[in-house]
Amino acid sequence: ICEHHDVRLLDMRLEQNLDASLEEFKPHVVGTGAVTANLYLGKQVLQKAKAYDPNVLTMIGGHHVTFMPQDAHEPYIDVIVIGEG
């Protein structure tokens, strides 16, 4: 348990408005996982988060970036999680 921290999990298959969620929650960290089929969606989430606040720490993990981390080398991605996160 992380005391003094609020965590919000969003299922982006169901979330209707990421911009509203970012504005309401004001996160310090945004992370996503991605398999090959949805890597582009995870990257879109992190790009929006970084555009919302350039100080947000953005992280991506999952099977695809574990085996091909070069596919996540983007200016809006701060951390690439390799292996079990």
PyMOL commands that set and color helices and strands:
alter all, ss='L'
color gray80, all
select helices_A, chain A and resi 18-25+36-52+63-67+69-72
alter helices_A, ss='H'
color red, helices_A
select strands_A, chain A and resi 29-33+57-61+79-80
alter strands_A, ss='S'
color yellow, strands_A
deselect
rebuild
show_as cartoon
